[in-house]
Amino acid sequence: MPPLTEQLRQTLRAIPDYPKPGIVFQDITPVLQDGPLFRQVREALAAPYRAAGVTHVVGIEARGFILAAPVAVTLGAGFIPLRKPGKLPWKTIRHEYALEYGTDSLEAHQDACPPGARVLVVDDVLATGGTAEAAGALVRELGGEVVGWSFLLAIGALQGVSRLKGAPSHIVHGL
């Protein structure tokens, strides 16, 4: 069996000009459809943080949910969903951030992260780092500590990892 990075290279699907011209969208659905590969991805995302005392895993809407929830189960941690504005039913806090193709916001319930929680932020793709940086800001505003970031993919040329300060970042596969 080829190494995980080679399996990912062979399985990921690049979609040019989506969602806007000039963007090459990395479609992870072929990875998710392959049970053994999905399991390897889950383990690779969680492995560097097994001894970090993670109490909660943040997943960023929407594809981050798909990866973060199994990582939370793997680490025996709670799951915190970060959503687009207006999607959460209770009192929220919001953080606005810049994307490579515009701006967006993330929201969390005000009680989503207990003070002192040790939080791992998980997402599918690290591009410019704005979304992950916003997730970290929300966690800190809620009183949690970001102990790390873990991504399935990173677009190295965009240098998003440089925006993530104060905790280690782990990237399963670089583009």
C-alpha positions as CSV (number, residue, x, y, z in Angstrom):
1,M,0.0,0.0,0.0
2,P,1.5,3.4,-0.9
3,P,2.1,6.0,1.8
4,L,-0.8,8.1,2.9
5,T,0.3,11.2,1.1
6,E,0.5,9.3,-2.2
7,Q,-2.9,7.8,-1.6
8,L,-4.3,11.3,-1.0
9,R,-2.6,12.6,-4.1
10,Q,-4.2,9.9,-6.2
11,T,-7.6,10.2,-4.6
12,L,-8.2,14.0,-4.2
13,R,-10.1,15.7,-7.0
14,A,-9.1,19.3,-8.0
15,I,-12.0,21.4,-9.4
16,P,-10.7,24.5,-11.3
17,D,-12.6,27.8,-11.1
18,Y,-14.8,26.8,-8.2
19,P,-16.3,28.6,-6.3
20,K,-14.9,31.5,-8.3
21,P,-12.6,31.9,-11.3
22,G,-9.0,31.3,-10.4
23,I,-9.7,29.1,-7.4
24,V,-8.8,25.4,-7.6
25,F,-11.2,23.7,-5.1
26,Q,-9.8,20.5,-3.5
27,D,-12.7,18.0,-3.4
28,I,-12.2,15.6,-0.5
29,T,-15.3,13.5,-1.1
30,P,-13.4,10.8,-2.9
31,V,-11.3,10.4,0.2
32,L,-14.4,10.2,2.4
33,Q,-15.9,7.5,0.2
34,D,-12.9,5.2,0.8
35,G,-13.4,3.8,4.3
36,P,-9.8,2.6,4.9
37,L,-8.4,5.8,3.6
38,F,-10.8,7.9,5.7
39,R,-9.7,6.0,8.8
40,Q,-6.1,6.7,8.0
41,V,-6.8,10.4,7.6
42,R,-8.7,10.4,10.9
43,E,-5.7,8.8,12.7
44,A,-3.2,11.1,11.0
45,L,-5.2,14.2,12.0
46,A,-5.4,13.0,15.7
47,A,-2.0,11.3,16.1
48,P,0.2,14.4,16.9
49,Y,-2.2,15.5,19.7
50,R,-2.9,12.2,21.5
51,A,-0.8,13.2,24.5
52,A,-1.8,16.9,24.4
53,G,-4.7,16.6,26.8
54,V,-7.2,17.7,24.2
55,T,-10.6,18.2,25.9
56,H,-12.5,19.6,22.8
57,V,-12.1,19.5,19.0
58,V,-13.4,22.4,16.9
59,G,-14.8,21.7,13.5
60,I,-15.3,24.5,11.0
61,E,-18.5,24.4,8.8
62,A,-19.0,22.4,6.7
63,R,-16.3,20.0,5.7
64,G,-14.4,20.5,8.9
65,F,-17.4,18.9,10.7
66,I,-16.8,15.7,8.7
67,L,-13.2,15.5,9.9
68,A,-13.3,17.0,13.3
69,A,-16.1,14.9,14.8
70,P,-14.3,11.6,14.2
71,V,-11.1,13.1,15.5
72,A,-12.9,14.2,18.7
73,V,-14.2,10.6,19.2
74,T,-10.6,9.3,18.6
75,L,-9.2,11.6,21.2
76,G,-12.1,11.1,23.7
77,A,-12.9,14.8,23.5
78,G,-16.0,16.9,23.0
79,F,-16.9,18.4,19.7
80,I,-17.5,22.2,19.1
81,P,-19.1,23.2,15.8
82,L,-18.2,26.6,14.4
83,R,-20.9,27.7,12.0
84,K,-21.8,30.3,9.4
85,P,-23.9,33.2,10.9
86,G,-27.5,32.5,11.8
87,K,-27.2,28.7,11.9
88,L,-26.9,28.2,15.7
89,P,-30.1,28.3,17.8
90,W,-28.8,29.9,21.0
91,K,-26.7,32.9,22.1
92,T,-23.6,33.3,19.9
93,I,-20.4,35.2,19.5
94,R,-19.1,36.0,16.0
95,H,-15.7,36.6,14.4
96,E,-15.4,38.0,10.9
97,Y,-12.3,37.1,8.8
98,A,-10.9,37.4,5.2
99,L,-10.8,34.6,2.7
100,E,-8.7,34.3,-0.4
101,Y,-11.9,35.1,-2.3
102,G,-13.9,37.5,0.0
103,T,-14.9,37.7,3.7
104,D,-16.9,35.5,6.0
105,S,-17.9,35.0,9.6
106,L,-17.9,32.2,12.1
107,E,-20.2,31.8,15.1
108,A,-20.1,29.7,18.2
109,H,-22.5,29.3,21.1
110,Q,-21.4,31.4,24.0
111,D,-21.1,28.3,26.2
112,A,-19.5,26.0,23.6
113,C,-16.1,26.0,25.1
114,P,-15.6,25.9,28.9
115,P,-12.9,28.1,30.4
116,G,-9.6,26.3,30.4
117,A,-10.6,23.8,27.7
118,R,-7.7,22.5,25.7
119,V,-8.9,22.8,22.1
120,L,-7.7,21.2,18.8
121,V,-8.9,23.0,15.7
122,V,-9.5,20.6,12.7
123,D,-10.3,21.6,9.2
124,D,-10.0,20.1,5.7
125,V,-7.9,22.7,3.8
126,L,-5.6,25.4,5.1
127,A,-5.3,28.1,2.5
128,T,-4.6,31.7,3.6
129,G,-5.2,30.8,7.3
130,G,-8.0,33.3,7.9
131,T,-10.6,30.7,8.8
132,A,-8.4,28.8,11.2
133,E,-7.1,32.0,12.7
134,A,-10.8,33.1,13.2
135,A,-11.5,29.7,14.9
136,G,-8.6,30.2,17.2
137,A,-9.8,33.7,18.1
138,L,-13.3,32.4,18.9
139,V,-11.8,29.6,21.1
140,R,-9.7,32.2,23.0
141,E,-12.6,34.6,23.4
142,L,-14.6,31.8,25.0
143,G,-11.8,31.1,27.5
144,G,-10.3,28.0,25.8
145,E,-6.7,27.4,24.9
146,V,-5.7,26.4,21.4
147,V,-3.3,23.5,21.7
148,G,-3.0,22.8,18.0
149,W,-4.3,22.9,14.5
150,S,-4.7,19.9,12.3
151,F,-5.5,20.0,8.5
152,L,-6.0,17.3,5.9
153,L,-4.5,19.6,3.2
154,A,-2.5,22.8,3.0
155,I,-1.8,25.0,0.0
156,G,1.8,25.8,0.8
157,A,2.1,28.8,-1.6
158,L,-0.6,30.7,0.3
159,Q,1.5,30.3,3.6
160,G,-1.6,30.1,5.8
161,V,0.3,28.3,8.5
162,S,2.3,31.6,9.2
163,R,-0.9,33.1,10.6
164,L,-1.4,30.4,13.2
165,K,0.5,31.4,16.3
166,G,0.9,30.0,19.8
167,A,0.3,26.3,19.0
168,P,1.7,23.7,16.6
169,S,0.1,23.0,13.3
170,H,-0.1,19.6,11.6
171,I,-0.7,19.1,7.9
172,V,-1.4,15.6,6.6
173,H,-0.8,16.5,2.9
174,G,0.7,19.6,1.3
175,L,-0.2,20.9,-2.1
